[in-house]
Amino acid sequence: MSGTTPGMDVTTLSALAEPNRMRIVELLRDGPLTVGEIADRLGLRQPQASKHLKVLTDNGILEVTADANRRIYKLRSEPFQSLNSWLQTFKRVMEERFDNLDAYLRELQKKENSNDNP
């Protein structure tokens, strides 16, 4: 997949494929949180949450800032912009296919209507 769209990397999809990591990303849509807040909201132990946060950070999906002894995690927009660009290539293909199907169905309706009205 890498190489299909500049910046699109299979590691983004791999990182998001794990359910707990996807839940973390969904949780962080509403804003930055600490590892403790993430663990509490998702019902994970803090070491589990930390492992998932490390994977997400290492893959460029999250950024972390230190605030005294707390680590605050927030989403980075770039991986999602790349993912969106990549998905848009499929959208164009699917829209073209739906347009072709629509044209074909209209042609069938015309033929059916002309056979009903001799």
All heavy atoms as an XYZ file, in Angstrom:
943
protein
N       0.810     -1.195      0.000
C       0.000      0.000      0.000
C       0.852      1.257      0.000
O       0.475      2.240     -0.570
C      -0.925      0.014      1.205
C      -2.244     -0.620      0.937
S      -3.356     -0.368      2.306
C      -3.284     -1.974      3.046
N       1.978      1.231      0.726
C       2.795      2.421      0.688
C       3.267      2.612     -0.730
O       3.573      1.678     -1.438
C       3.972      2.312      1.661
O       4.795      1.243      1.301
N       3.279      3.840     -1.181
C       3.609      4.119     -2.562
C       2.382      4.433     -3.393
O       2.504      4.998     -4.460
N       1.192      4.046     -2.945
C      -0.011      4.342     -3.704
C      -0.379      5.816     -3.586
O      -0.853      6.404     -4.524
C      -1.207      3.481     -3.253
O      -1.410      3.673     -1.869
C      -0.960      2.021     -3.547
N      -0.186      6.375     -2.440
C      -0.438      7.784     -2.200
C       0.711      8.303     -1.357
O       1.050      7.676     -0.361
C      -1.768      7.991     -1.436
O      -2.819      7.501     -2.258
C      -2.020      9.442     -1.128
N       1.317      9.427     -1.765
C       2.417      9.941     -0.959
C       1.997     10.128      0.491
O       0.949     10.667      0.777
C       2.738     11.287     -1.616
C       2.201     11.174     -3.001
C       1.022     10.245     -2.915
N       2.809      9.621      1.402
C       2.522      9.781      2.825
C       1.657      8.668      3.402
O       1.601      8.505      4.601
N       0.954      7.924      2.550
C       0.123      6.830      3.046
C       1.035      5.665      3.388
O       1.825      5.236      2.589
C      -0.893      6.426      1.971
C      -1.763      5.273      2.348
S      -2.644      5.584      3.855
C      -3.063      3.931      4.292
N       0.912      5.180      4.587
C       1.785      4.121      5.051
C       0.948      3.026      5.678
O       0.020      3.305      6.433
C       2.769      4.701      6.061
C       3.918      3.777      6.362
O       3.824      2.569      6.070
O       4.917      4.271      6.896
N       1.298      1.800      5.366
C       0.565      0.660      5.894
C       0.659      0.602      7.416
O      -0.211      0.034      8.074
C       1.055     -0.650      5.230
C       2.430     -1.047      5.712
C       0.063     -1.763      5.431
N       1.683      1.218      8.003
C       1.809      1.181      9.458
C       0.660      1.918     10.133
O       0.259      1.544     11.232
C       3.154      1.768      9.929
O       3.277      3.100      9.462
C       4.324      0.946      9.440
N       0.120      2.937      9.502
C      -1.037      3.639     10.076
C      -2.216      2.679     10.194
O      -2.850      2.582     11.240
C      -1.428      4.853      9.216
O      -0.324      5.753      9.157
C      -2.640      5.572      9.776
N      -2.477      1.964      9.115
C      -3.597      1.008      9.142
C      -3.324     -0.124     10.125
O      -4.230     -0.548     10.847
C      -3.846      0.451      7.744
C      -4.366      1.448      6.721
C      -4.469      0.798      5.353
C      -5.707      2.013      7.146
N      -2.097     -0.607     10.165
C      -1.751     -1.680     11.100
C      -1.944     -1.229     12.538
O      -2.477     -1.975     13.363
C      -0.296     -2.117     10.899
O      -0.136     -2.716      9.655
N      -1.509     -0.026     12.841
C      -1.645      0.488     14.204
C      -3.109      0.639     14.589
O      -3.492      0.368     15.728
C      -0.915      1.817     14.347
N      -3.940      1.047     13.645
C      -5.361      1.266     13.935
C      -6.182     -0.022     13.906
O      -7.323     -0.032     14.350
C      -5.946      2.268     12.933
C      -5.383      3.679     13.018
C      -5.941      4.531     11.895
C      -5.663      4.305     14.366
N      -5.590     -1.096     13.395
C      -6.332     -2.355     13.275
C      -6.616     -3.009     14.626
O      -7.573     -3.760     14.757
C      -5.568     -3.330     12.381
N      -5.813     -2.713     15.626
C      -6.008     -3.306     16.949
C      -7.151     -2.562     17.643
O      -7.138     -1.339     17.713
C      -4.692     -3.191     17.747
C      -4.572     -4.181     18.889
C      -5.422     -3.817     20.090
O      -5.656     -2.620     20.331
O      -5.866     -4.739     20.794
N      -8.166     -3.271     18.130
C      -9.363     -2.608     18.683
C      -9.102     -1.607     19.798
O      -9.714     -0.538     19.822
C     -10.222     -3.776     19.171
C      -9.781     -4.947     18.355
C      -8.314     -4.727     18.098
N      -8.226     -1.927     20.736
C      -7.973     -0.976     21.822
C      -7.308      0.300     21.316
O      -7.596      1.391     21.804
C      -7.121     -1.608     22.928
C      -7.916     -2.564     23.783
O      -9.033     -2.260     24.194
N      -7.354     -3.731     24.042
N      -6.433      0.163     20.332
C      -5.795      1.364     19.776
C      -6.815      2.210     19.027
O      -6.792      3.440     19.103
C      -4.611      0.972     18.903
C      -3.466      0.406     19.728
C      -2.169      0.335     18.983
N      -2.111     -0.661     17.952
C      -1.586     -1.869     18.087
N      -1.069     -2.248     19.251
N      -1.557     -2.702     17.079
N      -7.726      1.563     18.320
C      -8.785      2.312     17.637
C      -9.659      3.033     18.653
O     -10.033      4.193     18.456
C      -9.630      1.382     16.770
C     -10.727      2.113     16.015
S     -10.117      3.382     14.902
C      -9.995      2.431     13.421
N      -9.961      2.384     19.751
C     -10.765      3.016     20.809
C     -10.035      4.219     21.401
O     -10.657      5.236     21.717
C     -11.099      1.990     21.906
C     -12.086      0.922     21.440
C     -12.298     -0.201     22.441
N     -12.657      0.284     23.761
C     -12.354     -0.358     24.898
N     -11.683     -1.499     24.857
N     -12.717      0.129     26.050
N      -8.717      4.112     21.558
C      -7.926      5.239     22.062
C      -8.016      6.411     21.097
O      -8.250      7.554     21.502
C      -6.458      4.822     22.298
C      -6.374      3.887     23.502
C      -5.566      6.047     22.491
C      -5.017      3.205     23.678
N      -7.859      6.137     19.811
C      -7.943      7.199     18.799
C      -9.321      7.840     18.824
O      -9.449      9.073     18.787
C      -7.595      6.640     17.394
C      -7.977      7.612     16.296
C      -6.108      6.299     17.327
N     -10.368      7.032     18.906
C     -11.726      7.579     18.963
C     -11.916      8.440     20.211
O     -12.561      9.486     20.153
C     -12.751      6.446     18.921
C     -12.809      5.775     17.566
C     -13.652      4.513     17.534
O     -13.992      3.969     18.614
O     -13.965      4.061     16.422
N     -11.346      8.007     21.315
C     -11.438      8.768     22.558
C     -10.718     10.115     22.445
O     -11.222     11.135     22.905
C     -10.836      7.938     23.694
C     -10.983      8.442     25.113
C     -12.460      8.512     25.501
C     -10.245      7.514     26.062
N      -9.577     10.121     21.775
C      -8.781     11.342     21.661
C      -9.332     12.330     20.623
O      -8.845     13.451     20.530
C      -7.320     10.992     21.344
C      -6.562     10.329     22.497
C      -5.193      9.870     22.040
C      -6.459     11.270     23.686
N     -10.338     11.916     19.881
C     -10.987     12.871     18.950
C     -11.521     14.077     19.698
O     -11.568     15.175     19.167
C     -12.155     12.212     18.209
C     -11.763     11.431     17.021
C     -12.978     11.035     16.230
N     -13.884     10.228     17.044
C     -14.741      9.351     16.566
N     -14.831      9.179     15.271
N     -15.521      8.663     17.358
N     -11.944     13.861     20.936
C     -12.539     14.940     21.725
C     -11.500     15.830     22.392
O     -11.853     16.833     22.993
C     -13.480     14.364     22.788
C     -14.676     13.656     22.167
O     -15.085     14.046     21.050
O     -15.182     12.720     22.790
N     -10.230     15.458     22.308
C      -9.177     16.290     22.869
C      -8.130     15.480     23.604
O      -8.297     14.279     23.836
N      -7.031     16.136     23.970
C      -5.914     15.462     24.635
C      -6.296     14.883     25.999
O      -7.159     15.423     26.694
C      -4.877     16.578     24.814
C      -5.283     17.661     23.880
C      -6.766     17.548     23.737
N      -5.644     13.776     26.336
C      -5.856     13.116     27.628
C      -4.540     12.546     28.145
O      -3.634     12.258     27.361
C      -6.861     11.963     27.487
C      -8.287     12.312     27.102
C      -9.066     11.043     26.772
C      -8.973     13.080     28.218
N      -4.481     12.326     29.438
C      -3.331     11.653     30.033
C      -3.515     10.146     29.911
O      -4.627      9.659     29.677
C      -3.180     12.009     31.521
O      -4.313     11.484     32.226
C      -3.063     13.515     31.731
N      -2.420      9.417     30.112
C      -2.494      7.963     30.054
C      -3.463      7.431     31.107
O      -4.217      6.484     30.851
C      -1.093      7.311     30.176
C      -0.470      7.587     31.528
C      -1.161      5.817     29.928
N      -3.488      8.032     32.290
C      -4.416      7.603     33.345
C      -5.865      7.803     32.947
O      -6.710      6.936     33.197
N      -6.166      8.933     32.331
C      -7.537      9.201     31.882
C      -7.951      8.216     30.798
O      -9.088      7.712     30.799
C      -7.650     10.632     31.359
C      -7.493     11.691     32.435
C      -7.341     13.092     31.876
O      -6.689     13.265     30.814
O      -7.882     14.028     32.510
N      -7.033      7.927     29.887
C      -7.335      6.978     28.811
C      -7.594      5.593     29.393
O      -8.587      4.934     29.050
C      -6.184      6.949     27.781
C      -6.129      8.291     27.035
C      -6.333      5.785     26.816
C      -4.869      8.520     26.239
N      -6.720      5.156     30.277
C      -6.878      3.833     30.901
C      -8.207      3.742     31.646
O      -8.939      2.757     31.507
C      -5.707      3.564     31.841
N      -8.537      4.766     32.412
C      -9.798      4.764     33.170
C     -11.011      4.704     32.259
O     -11.933      3.917     32.483
C      -9.903      6.007     34.058
C      -8.964      5.956     35.248
O      -8.435      4.868     35.558
O      -8.745      7.028     35.867
N     -11.026      5.534     31.241
C     -12.204      5.603     30.359
C     -12.397      4.334     29.542
O     -13.522      3.994     29.178
C     -12.100      6.814     29.437
C     -12.225      8.114     30.210
C     -12.272      9.292     29.299
N     -12.158     10.533     30.061
C     -12.247     11.724     29.525
N     -12.438     11.857     28.220
N     -12.134     12.804     30.268
N     -11.301      3.641     29.244
C     -11.416      2.430     28.433
C     -11.388      1.154     29.263
O     -11.495      0.057     28.721
C     -10.301      2.393     27.382
C     -10.344      3.519     26.349
C      -9.205      3.368     25.362
C     -11.686      3.544     25.622
N     -11.241      1.294     30.576
C     -11.217      0.117     31.437
C      -9.977     -0.735     31.241
O     -10.041     -1.960     31.360
N      -8.867     -0.097     30.929
C      -7.596     -0.803     30.757
C      -6.706     -0.539     31.960
O      -6.855      0.470     32.645
C      -6.868     -0.301     29.502
C      -7.555     -0.480     28.162
C      -6.763      0.238     27.067
C      -7.708     -1.945     27.825
N      -5.769     -1.454     32.195
C      -4.733     -1.164     33.191
C      -3.760     -0.182     32.560
O      -3.570     -0.167     31.340
C      -4.021     -2.450     33.591
C      -4.933     -3.435     34.331
C      -4.160     -4.631     34.880
N      -2.993     -4.991     34.097
C      -2.906     -6.045     33.284
N      -3.932     -6.862     33.174
N      -1.814     -6.300     32.605
N      -3.143      0.635     33.384
C      -2.261      1.680     32.851
C      -1.105      1.106     32.016
O      -0.802      1.658     30.953
C      -1.746      2.576     33.974
C      -1.109      3.836     33.435
C      -1.027      4.944     34.459
O      -1.811      4.968     35.412
N      -0.102      5.844     34.261
N      -0.474     -0.014     32.409
C       0.587     -0.556     31.554
C       0.093     -0.974     30.164
O       0.781     -0.790     29.169
C       1.099     -1.769     32.335
C       0.744     -1.488     33.754
C      -0.547     -0.718     33.692
N      -1.139     -1.529     30.097
C      -1.732     -1.881     28.793
C      -1.931     -0.634     27.957
O      -1.583     -0.610     26.772
C      -3.096     -2.547     28.984
C      -3.092     -3.967     29.411
C      -4.532     -4.443     29.555
O      -5.301     -3.870     30.349
N      -4.893     -5.455     28.802
N      -2.522      0.381     28.553
C      -2.765      1.632     27.840
C      -1.446      2.224     27.360
O      -1.347      2.689     26.216
C      -3.507      2.620     28.729
N      -0.427      2.184     28.195
C       0.874      2.737     27.826
C       1.477      2.022     26.624
O       2.069      2.648     25.743
C       1.853      2.666     29.007
O       1.432      3.530     30.030
N       1.336      0.697     26.570
C       1.852     -0.067     25.422
C       1.146      0.354     24.139
O       1.777      0.549     23.098
C       1.691     -1.570     25.648
C       2.669     -2.134     26.642
C       2.462     -3.624     26.809
C       3.385     -4.169     27.886
N       3.223     -5.614     28.062
N      -0.168      0.493     24.191
C      -0.915      0.913     23.004
C      -0.554      2.341     22.606
O      -0.406      2.648     21.420
C      -2.423      0.809     23.255
C      -2.914     -0.595     23.362
N      -2.732     -1.528     22.363
C      -3.593     -1.236     24.359
C      -3.273     -2.678     22.733
N      -3.798     -2.523     23.942
N      -0.397      3.205     23.596
C      -0.034      4.595     23.314
C       1.357      4.671     22.681
O       1.593      5.490     21.788
C      -0.092      5.433     24.587
C      -1.503      5.676     25.116
C      -1.466      6.184     26.552
C      -2.261      6.635     24.209
N       2.266      3.803     23.095
C       3.602      3.779     22.508
C       3.535      3.397     21.031
O       4.182      4.024     20.189
C       4.513      2.820     23.265
C       5.930      2.758     22.685
C       6.855      1.941     23.524
C       8.246      1.776     22.974
N       8.717      2.613     21.936
N       2.754      2.383     20.710
C       2.607      1.964     19.306
C       2.034      3.115     18.475
O       2.532      3.424     17.388
C       1.720      0.706     19.188
C       1.371      0.406     17.736
C       2.404     -0.490     19.834
N       0.994      3.751     18.986
C       0.366      4.857     18.263
C       1.321      6.037     18.103
O       1.359      6.675     17.049
C      -0.924      5.289     18.961
C      -2.064      4.267     18.926
C      -3.169      4.665     19.893
C      -2.599      4.107     17.513
N       2.113      6.296     19.124
C       3.083      7.392     19.064
C       4.215      7.041     18.098
O       4.603      7.866     17.262
C       3.640      7.696     20.468
O       2.543      8.025     21.322
C       4.607      8.869     20.441
N       4.737      5.819     18.200
C       5.831      5.390     17.321
C       5.424      5.407     15.851
O       6.269      5.589     14.978
C       6.314      3.984     17.694
C       7.082      3.947     19.004
O       7.422      5.026     19.549
O       7.328      2.822     19.500
N       4.140      5.220     15.579
C       3.644      5.231     14.206
C       3.179      6.613     13.756
O       2.587      6.753     12.684
C       2.524      4.202     14.034
C       3.082      2.800     13.975
O       3.671      2.412     12.979
N       2.933      2.042     15.047
N       3.412      7.628     14.576
C       3.120      9.001     14.188
C       1.664      9.408     14.282
O       1.283     10.467     13.800
N       0.842      8.593     14.914
C      -0.582      8.891     15.015
C      -0.864      9.842     16.175
O      -1.756     10.678     16.099
C      -1.386      7.577     15.151
C      -1.220      6.759     13.867
C      -2.846      7.840     15.448
C      -1.726      5.349     13.948
N      -0.071      9.698     17.229
C      -0.226     10.558     18.397
C       1.050     11.344     18.636
O       2.129     10.923     18.232
C      -0.494      9.724     19.658
C      -1.694      8.795     19.685
C      -1.765      8.086     21.030
C      -2.974      9.545     19.404
N       0.893     12.458     19.318
C       2.055     13.153     19.852
C       1.864     13.265     21.346
O       0.734     13.303     21.847
C       2.275     14.502     19.196
C       1.278     15.578     19.514
C       1.602     16.885     18.809
O       1.678     16.891     17.562
O       1.746     17.894     19.512
N       2.960     13.269     22.049
C       2.921     13.296     23.507
C       3.717     14.497     24.000
O       4.756     14.831     23.448
C       3.461     11.974     24.106
C       4.885     11.705     23.693
C       3.315     11.944     25.610
N       3.166     15.158     25.003
C       3.879     16.257     25.649
C       3.930     15.967     27.143
O       3.031     15.344     27.703
C       3.185     17.617     25.405
O       1.820     17.528     25.824
C       3.225     18.021     23.949
N       5.013     16.419     27.741
C       5.179     16.224     29.178
C       4.699     17.468     29.902
O       4.990     18.593     29.497
C       6.640     15.953     29.501
N       3.937     17.239     30.957
C       3.466     18.320     31.821
C       3.749     17.871     33.247
O       2.989     17.076     33.813
C       1.976     18.572     31.597
C       1.440     19.693     32.470
O       2.227     20.575     32.862
O       0.224     19.674     32.755
N       4.863     18.347     33.791
C       5.361     17.881     35.091
C       5.592     16.377     35.000
O       6.345     15.935     34.140
C       4.419     18.273     36.216
N       4.918     15.572     35.805
C       5.119     14.121     35.750
C       4.040     13.414     34.929
O       3.958     12.199     34.944
C       5.174     13.539     37.169
C       3.876     13.714     37.914
O       3.039     14.529     37.529
N       3.693     12.958     38.982
N       3.228     14.182     34.229
C       2.156     13.586     33.413
C       2.537     13.629     31.938
O       3.228     14.533     31.490
C       0.849     14.358     33.601
C       0.357     14.365     35.020
C      -0.912     15.146     35.236
N      -1.182     16.173     34.257
C      -2.392     16.617     33.937
N      -3.444     16.125     34.549
N      -2.552     17.557     33.045
N       2.066     12.644     31.206
C       2.215     12.616     29.748
C       0.832     12.835     29.156
O      -0.119     12.144     29.503
C       2.763     11.276     29.277
C       4.113     10.948     29.861
C       5.194     11.238     28.852
N       6.507     10.884     29.353
C       7.375     11.789     29.819
N       7.051     13.047     29.878
N       8.557     11.411     30.224
N       0.750     13.810     28.270
C      -0.538     14.141     27.652
C      -0.457     13.759     26.178
O       0.457     14.163     25.457
C      -0.856     15.636     27.821
C      -0.909     15.963     29.323
C      -2.163     15.992     27.118
C      -0.989     17.430     29.632
N      -1.449     12.980     25.740
C      -1.486     12.467     24.377
C      -2.555     13.180     23.580
O      -3.652     13.442     24.074
C      -1.775     10.956     24.391
C      -0.639     10.161     24.971
C      -0.548      9.936     26.340
C       0.352      9.660     24.149
C       0.512      9.222     26.880
C       1.413      8.946     24.680
C       1.489      8.731     26.042
O       2.539      8.036     26.561
N      -2.218     13.472     22.318
C      -3.221     14.043     21.415
C      -2.971     13.525     20.011
O      -1.865     13.085     19.669
C      -3.212     15.567     21.457
C      -2.047     16.230     20.799
C      -2.232     17.746     20.825
C      -1.185     18.422     19.969
N      -1.403     19.850     19.869
N      -4.023     13.557     19.214
C      -3.946     13.083     17.833
C      -3.143     14.038     16.972
O      -3.210     15.258     17.150
C      -5.350     12.956     17.230
C      -6.271     11.905     17.811
C      -7.649     12.010     17.176
C      -5.703     10.516     17.617
N      -2.421     13.486     16.023
C      -1.764     14.267     14.979
C      -2.673     14.201     13.755
O      -3.247     13.161     13.459
C      -0.396     13.674     14.637
C       0.620     13.786     15.766
C       1.990     13.243     15.368
N       2.551     14.086     14.314
C       2.819     13.659     13.082
N       2.603     12.407     12.738
N       3.317     14.483     12.186
N      -2.794     15.268     13.034
C      -3.709     15.288     11.891
C      -3.118     14.653     10.631
O      -3.855     14.099      9.810
C      -4.143     16.720     11.591
O      -3.026     17.503     11.212
N      -1.811     14.702     10.470
C      -1.193     14.254      9.218
C      -1.511     12.815      8.821
O      -1.858     12.579      7.654
C       0.338     14.462      9.264
C       0.775     15.896      9.354
C       0.811     16.452     10.778
O       0.460     15.704     11.733
O       1.166     17.623     10.939
N      -1.424     11.841      9.727
C      -1.747     10.471      9.297
C      -3.188     10.327      8.812
O      -3.465      9.562      7.882
C      -1.514      9.619     10.547
C      -0.733     10.447     11.474
C      -0.990     11.865     11.121
N      -4.091     11.083      9.404
C      -5.494     10.983      9.012
C      -5.748     11.715      7.693
O      -6.593     11.292      6.904
C      -6.389     11.500     10.137
C      -6.253     10.656     11.368
C      -5.445     11.064     12.413
C      -6.892      9.429     11.461
C      -5.275     10.263     13.537
C      -6.729      8.629     12.578
C      -5.920      9.048     13.618
N      -5.014     12.775      7.443
C      -5.111     13.457      6.151
C      -4.607     12.544      5.041
O      -5.222     12.454      3.980
C      -4.332     14.773      6.177
C      -4.972     15.812      7.061
C      -4.065     17.005      7.326
O      -2.864     16.974      7.080
N      -4.651     18.071      7.851
N      -3.491     11.851      5.290
C      -2.965     10.903      4.303
C      -3.935      9.757      4.067
O      -4.172      9.346      2.928
C      -1.617     10.342      4.760
O      -0.651     11.341      4.803
N      -4.506      9.252      5.144
C      -5.477      8.166      5.039
C      -6.703      8.622      4.256
O      -7.206      7.902      3.388
C      -5.869      7.681      6.431
C      -6.756      6.457      6.531
C      -6.127      5.256      5.848
C      -7.050      6.142      7.989
N      -7.162      9.832      4.514
C      -8.310     10.369      3.798
C      -8.005     10.516      2.304
O      -8.836     10.164      1.463
C      -8.735     11.711      4.386
C      -9.987     12.242      3.749
O     -10.998     11.554      3.661
N      -9.927     13.475      3.259
N      -6.824     11.009      1.978
C      -6.435     11.146      0.566
C      -6.427      9.790     -0.122
O      -6.893      9.648     -1.253
C      -5.054     11.783      0.448
O      -5.076     13.091      0.918
N      -5.897      8.795      0.566
C      -5.851      7.448      0.011
C      -7.261      6.906     -0.203
O      -7.569      6.329     -1.239
C      -5.046      6.562      0.951
C      -4.897      5.153      0.509
C      -4.145      4.683     -0.531
C      -5.510      4.012      1.104
N      -4.261      3.326     -0.607
C      -5.085      2.879      0.386
C      -6.361      3.847      2.194
C      -5.492      1.592      0.709
C      -6.763      2.565      2.516
C      -6.332      1.455      1.772
N      -8.137      7.113      0.781
C      -9.517      6.634      0.662
C     -10.272      7.347     -0.461
O     -11.153      6.754     -1.085
C     -10.249      6.806      1.996
C      -9.821      5.864      3.102
C     -10.453      6.275      4.424
C     -10.150      4.427      2.766
N      -9.941      8.608     -0.708
C     -10.604      9.355     -1.778
C     -10.373      8.711     -3.141
O     -11.225      8.798     -4.015
C     -10.136     10.812     -1.795
C     -10.631     11.637     -0.628
C     -12.141     11.665     -0.528
O     -12.852     11.879     -1.500
N     -12.653     11.430      0.674
N      -9.225      8.045     -3.326
C      -8.981      7.374     -4.603
C      -9.995      6.257     -4.819
O     -10.412      6.008     -5.940
C      -7.542      6.814     -4.684
O      -7.352      5.804     -3.696
C      -6.508      7.916     -4.513
N     -10.400      5.590     -3.749
C     -11.416      4.549     -3.855
C     -12.794      5.158     -4.077
O     -13.615      4.596     -4.792
C     -11.424      3.675     -2.597
C     -10.211      2.818     -2.482
C      -9.117      3.250     -1.746
C     -10.146      1.601     -3.131
C      -7.984      2.469     -1.647
C      -9.009      0.813     -3.043
C      -7.924      1.251     -2.297
N     -13.039      6.295     -3.478
C     -14.331      6.962     -3.633
C     -14.575      7.299     -5.096
O     -15.664      7.059     -5.618
C     -14.378      8.219     -2.773
C     -15.686      8.954     -2.847
C     -15.680     10.182     -1.972
C     -16.979     10.942     -2.142
N     -16.981     12.200     -1.441
N     -13.562      7.835     -5.774
C     -13.724      8.183     -7.186
C     -14.051      6.948     -8.025
O     -14.924      6.978     -8.885
C     -12.462      8.874     -7.713
C     -12.292     10.294     -7.208
C     -11.174     11.015     -7.936
N      -9.867     10.413     -7.682
C      -9.065     10.737     -6.679
N      -9.438     11.648     -5.809
N      -7.895     10.152     -6.542
N     -13.345      5.859     -7.765
C     -13.588      4.619     -8.504
C     -15.004      4.116     -8.251
O     -15.722      3.732     -9.186
C     -12.549      3.540     -8.116
C     -12.938      2.170     -8.646
C     -11.168      3.932     -8.613
N     -15.422      4.126     -6.995
C     -16.753      3.616     -6.660
C     -17.851      4.508     -7.233
O     -18.875      4.007     -7.714
C     -16.904      3.472     -5.147
C     -15.984      2.412     -4.547
S     -16.027      0.808     -5.384
C     -17.708      0.311     -5.116
N     -17.660      5.817     -7.217
C     -18.657      6.715     -7.804
C     -18.803      6.451     -9.303
O     -19.912      6.437     -9.830
C     -18.280      8.172     -7.545
C     -18.536      8.600     -6.120
C     -18.050     10.007     -5.816
O     -17.314     10.597     -6.638
O     -18.417     10.510     -4.736
N     -17.688      6.212     -9.972
C     -17.739      5.903    -11.410
C     -18.499      4.600    -11.642
O     -19.321      4.506    -12.551
C     -16.321      5.800    -11.965
C     -16.278      5.569    -13.460
C     -14.851      5.517    -13.974
O     -14.056      6.409    -13.618
O     -14.555      4.572    -14.727
N     -18.254      3.623    -10.806
C     -18.955      2.335    -10.952
C     -20.450      2.491    -10.699
O     -21.264      1.896    -11.404
C     -18.356      1.300    -10.015
C     -16.980      0.860    -10.457
C     -16.391     -0.159     -9.546
N     -15.058     -0.534    -10.012
C     -14.254     -1.337     -9.359
N     -14.640     -1.875     -8.217
N     -13.074     -1.625     -9.833
N     -20.806      3.281     -9.693
C     -22.220      3.514     -9.427
C     -22.878      4.279    -10.578
O     -24.022      4.003    -10.940
C     -22.425      4.249     -8.106
C     -22.243      3.381     -6.900
C     -21.409      3.776     -5.862
C     -22.891      2.163     -6.780
C     -21.226      2.978     -4.746
C     -22.724      1.354     -5.672
C     -21.887      1.757     -4.651
N     -22.167      5.236    -11.151
C     -22.706      5.962    -12.307
C     -22.933      5.019    -13.480
O     -23.961      5.107    -14.169
C     -21.759      7.094    -12.727
C     -21.739      8.242    -11.730
O     -22.651      8.321    -10.875
O     -20.795      9.061    -11.806
N     -21.997      4.109    -13.715
C     -22.153      3.125    -14.791
C     -23.336      2.197    -14.517
O     -24.103      1.872    -15.435
C     -20.876      2.302    -14.965
C     -19.741      3.103    -15.548
O     -19.946      4.166    -16.142
N     -18.531      2.612    -15.372
N     -23.489      1.782    -13.267
C     -24.624      0.931    -12.904
C     -25.933      1.678    -13.098
O     -26.901      1.130    -13.634
C     -24.489      0.462    -11.451
C     -25.645     -0.385    -10.906
C     -25.820     -1.667    -11.711
C     -25.408     -0.689     -9.434
N     -25.973      2.941    -12.706
C     -27.170      3.760    -12.870
C     -27.543      3.877    -14.354
O     -28.709      3.704    -14.721
C     -26.939      5.146    -12.263
C     -28.204      5.983    -12.241
O     -29.260      5.453    -11.834
O     -28.123      7.169    -12.623
N     -26.554      4.129    -15.194
C     -26.815      4.232    -16.633
C     -27.330      2.902    -17.186
O     -28.263      2.880    -18.004
C     -25.549      4.666    -17.364
N     -26.751      1.812    -16.746
C     -27.180      0.497    -17.203
C     -28.622      0.215    -16.771
O     -29.444     -0.277    -17.562
C     -26.232     -0.572    -16.657
C     -26.633     -1.975    -16.999
C     -26.527     -2.460    -18.307
C     -27.139     -2.838    -16.029
C     -26.905     -3.758    -18.623
C     -27.523     -4.133    -16.333
C     -27.404     -4.584    -17.631
O     -27.791     -5.865    -17.944
N     -28.955      0.529    -15.524
C     -30.319      0.301    -15.045
C     -31.331      1.162    -15.785
O     -32.450      0.706    -16.085
C     -30.397      0.548    -13.532
C     -29.642     -0.461    -12.665
C     -29.657     -0.029    -11.215
C     -30.217     -1.855    -12.825
N     -30.971      2.385    -16.109
C     -31.875      3.242    -16.901
C     -32.104      2.659    -18.284
O     -33.225      2.690    -18.798
C     -31.289      4.651    -17.019
C     -31.405      5.440    -15.751
C     -30.908      6.837    -15.933
N     -30.768      7.474    -14.630
C     -30.199      8.627    -14.429
N     -29.701      9.308    -15.448
N     -30.117      9.127    -13.219
N     -31.049      2.124    -18.874
C     -31.176      1.503    -20.192
C     -32.104      0.292    -20.115
O     -32.959      0.104    -20.982
C     -29.794      1.091    -20.712
C     -29.785      0.611    -22.132
C     -30.232      1.663    -23.130
O     -29.939      2.858    -22.933
O     -30.901      1.272    -24.116
N     -31.972     -0.514    -19.064
C     -32.863     -1.662    -18.889
C     -34.310     -1.217    -18.718
O     -35.233     -1.842    -19.261
C     -32.434     -2.494    -17.674
C     -31.198     -3.356    -17.832
C     -30.884     -4.072    -16.520
C     -31.363     -4.367    -18.950
N     -34.523     -0.137    -17.956
C     -35.875      0.375    -17.768
C     -36.462      0.848    -19.088
O     -37.639      0.617    -19.363
C     -35.883      1.529    -16.764
C     -35.832      1.071    -15.338
C     -35.883      2.229    -14.362
O     -35.383      3.320    -14.662
N     -36.470      1.988    -13.202
N     -35.675      1.511    -19.914
C     -36.156      1.974    -21.224
C     -36.594      0.786    -22.082
O     -37.633      0.814    -22.714
C     -35.059      2.737    -21.960
C     -34.872      4.152    -21.515
C     -33.818      4.808    -22.411
C     -33.312      6.082    -21.823
N     -32.242      6.675    -22.621
N     -35.765     -0.266    -22.097
C     -36.089     -1.447    -22.889
C     -37.360     -2.112    -22.372
O     -38.201     -2.534    -23.133
C     -34.930     -2.440    -22.858
C     -33.750     -2.032    -23.679
C     -32.636     -3.060    -23.598
C     -31.421     -2.600    -24.387
N     -30.309     -3.545    -24.271
N     -37.473     -2.178    -21.025
C     -38.634     -2.806    -20.428
C     -39.887     -1.990    -20.751
O     -40.935     -2.561    -21.086
C     -38.454     -2.907    -18.912
C     -39.482     -3.770    -18.231
C     -39.150     -3.959    -16.776
O     -38.178     -4.655    -16.462
O     -39.892     -3.378    -15.952
N     -39.793     -0.679    -20.666
C     -40.943      0.193    -20.965
C     -41.322      0.098    -22.445
O     -42.491      0.121    -22.777
C     -40.649      1.637    -20.583
C     -40.668      1.823    -19.072
O     -41.226      1.009    -18.340
N     -40.032      2.890    -18.611
N     -40.347      0.000    -23.324
C     -40.675     -0.099    -24.751
C     -41.293     -1.444    -25.085
O     -42.112     -1.551    -25.986
C     -39.436      0.146    -25.606
O     -38.495     -0.881    -25.442
N     -40.948     -2.519    -24.353
C     -41.569     -3.816    -24.573
C     -42.986     -3.861    -24.006
O     -43.837     -4.582    -24.516
C     -40.735     -4.926    -23.898
C     -39.456     -5.191    -24.635
O     -39.311     -4.861    -25.801
N     -38.484     -5.783    -23.931
N     -43.264     -3.071    -22.957
C     -44.598     -3.018    -22.374
C     -45.557     -2.203    -23.242
O     -46.754     -2.419    -23.194
C     -44.555     -2.417    -20.962
C     -43.923     -3.370    -19.954
O     -43.804     -4.571    -20.247
O     -43.544     -2.884    -18.869
N     -45.057     -1.277    -23.999
C     -45.869     -0.412    -24.852
C     -45.527     -0.636    -26.320
O     -44.819      0.148    -26.932
C     -45.629      1.079    -24.506
C     -46.007      1.373    -23.077
O     -46.985      0.859    -22.579
N     -45.225      2.229    -22.426
N     -46.077     -1.686    -26.924
C     -45.746     -1.979    -28.333
C     -46.334     -0.998    -29.298
O     -47.202     -0.287    -29.152
C     -46.322     -3.377    -28.558
C     -47.185     -3.715    -27.400
C     -46.932     -2.693    -26.336
